[in-house]
């Protein structure tokens, strides 16, 4: 015969954050959303607008090359890497600041 399974441990109710912690969470996520929106705007300007307005931007030179050509050749890739690096650096700072406050 099968052994009866032991009773399951009682479920603990989920802790709801207090008003002070909830305010800090709201601030953290507001800053995170703002950073994400700004970096997405930079991504859009880099990837779409320089190509869409290539003819209008031909008179702008960067390192001796027309700006649309430079952005298509290597500039956009460098900007994307910079966006990723900046996002990682800034989010690490935001998370550390949030967790330091949370521990106190």
C-alpha positions, 0 to 999 in steps of 0.5 A: 500500500502507498504511504500517505503523504505528509501534510503540506506546510501551511501557506504564509500570506504574501507580505504587502510592502508598507507605505514607505517601502512602496514609495521607494519601489515606486520611485525606483520603477519611475526612474527605471522607466524614465531611463529606458524611455530616454535610451529608447529615444536615443536608439530611435534617433540613431537607428531610424532618423539618420537613415530616414533623413540621410539626404538632408544630413549629407552636409554634416560631416563626422571624421571627414565622412558624411554623417549618414554614411558614418552612422550606417557603417559603424556609428550606429553600432558604437552608439548601441554599445554605448547605450547598453553600457550606460544602461547597465552602469546606471541600473547597477547604481539605481539597484544598489541605491535602492537595496541599501535603503531597503536594508536600513 
